[in-house]
Amino acid sequence: MTNQDVIQLTDEYILGTYKRFPVALEHGENATLWDFDGKAYFDFASGIGVCSLGCGNENWLGAITTQAKKLPHVSNLFYTEPAATCAKTLVERSGMQGVFFSNSGAEANECAIKMARKYHAAKGHPERFRLITFEGAFHGRTL
């Protein structure tokens, strides 16, 4: 395939909810990405902050391969050791009291909104529920 082939297939079969860059990425190594025509790019986007782990790193690949052989995905309705130890590490390093794992920016934003409202309600100020956001900014794929 070429960049143009991938772009054409994407435009034909994926709902155009936003404008894409005219680059069709094929593979990567650490922070370098290559398109189908062999042009290299430095990855400044990291999946828009979702997966900033680079590409092809042997340690990362080994860890996800090992985990995928055990439990590739488990609902948060159940307990798992990786989630528990990851949460412990994040709490210890951040100084926070707990963590919330989400699967999208939309869920993360919803959590932040709910936590802010809960905080003020618990402090006796339920009327403090308004939030300030930037007009035209991207806050996730929700209303």
C-alpha positions in Angstrom: 0.0 0.0 0.0 1.0 3.6 -0.4 0.1 6.7 1.7 -2.6 7.6 -0.8 -4.1 4.1 -0.8 -4.5 4.2 3.0 -5.9 7.8 2.9 -8.4 6.8 0.3 -9.6 3.7 2.2 -9.9 5.8 5.4 -11.8 8.6 3.8 -14.2 6.1 2.2 -14.9 3.8 5.2 -14.3 5.8 8.4 -16.7 8.5 9.5 -14.9 11.9 9.0 -15.4 13.4 12.4 -12.3 15.6 12.2 -9.7 16.6 9.6 -6.7 14.3 9.5 -3.1 15.1 8.5 -2.3 13.7 5.0 0.1 11.2 6.5 -0.5 7.4 6.6 1.7 5.9 9.3 2.9 2.3 8.8 5.4 1.6 11.6 7.6 3.1 14.2 10.8 2.6 16.3 11.0 4.4 19.6 9.9 8.0 18.8 10.4 7.8 15.0 7.4 6.9 12.8 7.5 6.0 9.1 4.7 6.4 6.5 4.0 3.9 3.7 6.2 5.8 1.4 9.3 5.5 3.7 9.3 9.1 5.0 10.3 9.4 8.7 8.6 11.6 11.3 9.4 12.4 14.9 6.4 11.5 17.0 5.4 14.7 18.8 1.7 13.5 19.2 2.1 10.2 21.1 -1.4 9.2 20.2 -2.5 12.6 21.5 -1.1 11.7 24.9 -2.7 8.3 25.1 0.2 6.0 24.5 3.4 7.9 24.9 5.5 4.8 25.1 7.2 4.9 21.7 7.2 2.1 19.2 9.1 -1.2 19.1 10.9 -0.8 22.5 11.9 -4.3 23.5 11.2 -3.9 27.2 7.7 -2.5 26.5 7.0 -5.3 23.9 8.1 -8.0 26.3 5.9 -6.6 29.1 2.8 -6.4 27.0 3.4 -9.8 25.4 3.8 -11.4 28.8 0.6 -9.7 30.0 -1.4 -10.5 26.8 -0.6 -14.2 27.3 -2.1 -14.0 30.8 -5.0 -11.5 30.8 -5.1 -9.1 27.8 -8.1 -7.2 29.2 -10.2 -7.5 32.3 -13.1 -5.3 33.3 -12.7 -3.1 36.3 -15.4 -5.2 37.9 -12.6 -7.6 38.9 -9.3 -7.3 40.8 -5.9 -7.8 39.0 -2.4 -7.6 40.2 -1.1 -5.3 37.4 -3.8 -2.7 38.2 -3.1 -2.8 41.9 0.7 -2.5 41.6 0.5 0.2 39.0 -1.9 2.2 41.2 0.4 1.8 44.2 3.4 3.1 42.1 1.4 6.1 40.8 0.2 7.0 44.3 3.7 6.7 45.8 5.2 8.8 43.1 2.5 11.4 42.8 1.7 11.9 46.5 -2.0 11.6 45.7 -4.4 9.4 47.6 -5.7 7.2 44.8 -5.9 6.9 41.0 -8.7 6.5 38.5 -8.0 4.3 35.4 -10.0 5.3 32.3 -9.9 4.2 28.8 -10.3 7.6 27.1 -9.8 11.3 27.6 -13.6 11.6 27.7 -13.8 9.4 30.7 -10.9 11.2 32.3 -12.7 14.5 31.8 -15.9 13.1 33.2 -14.1 11.9 36.3 -12.5 15.3 36.8 -15.9 17.0 36.6 -17.5 14.5 39.0 -14.7 14.8 41.4 -14.8 18.6 41.5 -18.5 18.6 42.0 -18.3 15.9 44.7 -15.5 17.8 46.5 -17.6 21.0 46.7 -20.7 19.1 47.7 -18.8 17.4 50.5 -17.5 20.8 51.7 -21.1 22.0 51.9 -21.2 24.0 48.7 -23.2 22.0 46.2 -24.0 25.2 44.3 -20.4 25.3 43.1 -20.8 23.1 40.1 -19.8 25.3 37.2 -16.6 24.7 35.2 -14.5 26.9 33.1 -13.3 25.6 29.7 -11.8 27.0 26.6 -14.1 27.7 23.7 -13.0 25.6 20.7 -10.6 23.4 22.7 -10.7 19.7 22.5 -12.1 18.1 25.6 -12.8 14.6 24.3 -15.4 13.1 22.0 -18.4 13.9 24.1 -20.8 16.8 24.2 
